[in-house]
Amino acid sequence: MPIPIIHSTRSDTLLDFLQIKGMEVESIETNIYRVVRNGELPVFLNIGDEVLSFEVDLGSIAEIQGEALYKALLECNTQVQPVSFGLDNTNPEDPRLVLLESRVIGDLSDSEVLSVFDALELATDQAESLLATYLK
């Protein structure tokens, strides 16, 4: 005889939820947090009024940037959905390759938030493989 499943609903703040799930959460500045899960690269959360933005800094690409890399990254974007590669040119002397994703804050579920972290982790692995060919 199978054991019955009980469905329950629970509400937590985003930061409490992440900590309950074993993630390290650090406040960087107002509405920006650094979140680390299982020793992976940090995910930076920006909590806006309507949108929650996720960003992972994959590092500087100043030495390897070029048309071939940009084309490969664009092609790889179709494999890493729902996240995508982007460039952070805040410092033009040090362009950074980043992974990006965002969610509307309205009614976030636990599985929705966790799925973004899963997607970012898988995309990071894809990026490592792709970048390895340019770092040789």
N, C-alpha and C positions, 0 to 999 in steps of 0.2 A: 504494500500500500504506500503510495507516494505521500511525502510530508507536505502539508498545505503551505502555500506561499501567502504571506501577509504583505500587502502594499501599504506603505505609510508615507505621509507627506510631512516634510520638515522645512522650516525656513531659517536660514542663517544669513548673516552678512557675507559678502563675497570673501572678505579677508578671513573671517572665522571659518568659513567653509574650506578655504585653501589650507588653513592650518590643521583643521580636523583631518584632512586628507594627507597630512604628513609633509606638507610643503613649508619651506622656510619663507617667511614674508617679512620684508624690510621696507620701511617707508624711506623713500629717497627725497621727495619733496611733496608739496601739496598735490594730492591725487595721483602721484606716481609711485609705484611700488616695484621692488625687485623680488621676484618669486623664483625659488629653486626647488625643483622636484627631482628626487633620486640622483643628485649629483650631476644632473644635466646642465647645459648652459642656462644662465639666468634668462627669465622672461620678464620683460618690463611691461607693467600694466599702467595704462593711462586711463583713469576713470573720468570720463567726460559727463556732461549733463545727460546725453542720450546714447552715447556710444562708449563701449569698453574696447580699448585698443590694446593689442598684444604685439610685442616686438622682441625679436631675438637678434642680438648683434653677433654676426658670424665672423667679423674681423675686417681688417683693412684689405682693400683690393688694389691699392695704389700701384703696386709692382706688377700686377697681372691683368689689369683692366684693358679692355680692347673689344673690338667688334666681335671677335670669335667667342669670347667669354660672355658678352651680353646676349648674343644669339643663343648660346647654350643655356643660359639662365632662363631666357624667355621660353625656350622649348621645354625646359624642366618644370616651368610653372604649371603646365598641364598635368604633370605627374604628382605635384605636391598639393593640389587643391584640397581643402579650402584656403590654405595659406598661400602666400606668394612671396617671391623674391622682390626686393627693392633696394634702392641705393639711398643711403643717408649722406647727403653732401653738406651737412651742417658745417663741417670744416672742409673746404674745397681741397686743401692739401692732403687730406686723409679720408678719401671716400670709403664708406663702410658698407659691406653687404649685409642686409638685414632680411629677416623673415617677418612678414606682417600678416595680421588677421584682425578683424574687428567684429563685434557683435552689438546689436541693439540691446540696450539695458532693460527695456520694458518688462520682460518676463523670462529671465534666464533660468535654465534648469541645471541641475547638477551634471547631468550627462552632457549637456551642451558645452559647459565650461571645461569639463574634463576632456572632451573630444578635441577641443582646440589645443590643449597641452599635448595630447597624443599626436595630433597632426603636426605640430611644431617639432616634436621629437623625431618623427619619421622624416620630415623635410630636412632637418639638420643632418640626418644620416645621408640623405640624397646629396646635400650640398658638399659634405665631406668627400664623397665619391667623385663628384663632378670637379671640385676644386683640386683634388689630388693630381689630375692630369695637367693642370696649369701651374702647379707648384714644383714640378720636377725640374 
